[in-house]
């Protein structure tokens, strides 16, 4: 067997093809919101309207995404993902036309809400790895680490690409490019039928009744994802405000990209490693490391006020987020009932997005009233909350009253 664990992954027939399609489909996830803000604010002269439209889309996604994922589990990835993507693409194109032709504001909200049907391509990719690597815990760990690194890479490059296209070409260029990439990537991904997990259908009544939200330990774990998302959302807003206060707002994108780059690199290294010990304890330790490293940006701005020092602090701070997300997603896979994997992982992503929205609001409130430097206490507080929730759910899952309800898959956690 090859020594490089990633070489082993992509030696599986069809793995490279579905991964390439998934990466192309995932890149627009970091493009659409930035493109929408630039397009709407430029045409209507209102950042408030642009923010309200994107927030509406996020709220709609939180409602629709788990339902879409449930259909994917029931009927298969290709059968559901392709029409869902077409609906989302039409919503983006409708938004573009409404903005360009001066349609009423309510049409912008309705159009962007239609993009909520965009399938969770990252979750579908993780589901394929879980299907292909059944019983190989080490390989699943490597696959989850790769997927987290891919998430960080796409969310690092997506906003930069969107901003470049919208400013260098024309305001609608980011949205148009995102639609083309999304449709192309999903079609390539869906065409790889040999690696697709078999649909569960309606044949097993136990699967239909076993919602991921009712699985032991899942509600507490989703609360951890919510708090972790608040770390990301607040960190982005506070960094933008701090760079603006220093007179270097354009540098904020580069600084935030360094944080994502640190997380991406750490995810790949963590995937090549072979961590030992109970998964719940590893998740707790990763959360503790994230909490400790989130104090670095606060110290950087408080003691130096330098953007260069802040950039280095964010690069280091990002190195704990990927391992935390990898262990969290692995726990979601272990705790999700059989046949509901896409739904379980989509619920985790939904919790993360909800946390990002809350963190962005909290960070903005702190910056407005306390100042940009003081605002860095918000991601620290969110990381502490995630750590406390992680510790609470670790204690809860280790008590005897949960042991009879644990599935064979979940028994690997301890």
Order of alpha helices (4+ residues) and beta strands (2+ residues): alpha-alpha-alpha-alpha-alpha-alpha-alpha-alpha-alpha-alpha-alpha-alpha-alpha-alpha-alpha-alpha-alpha-alpha-alpha
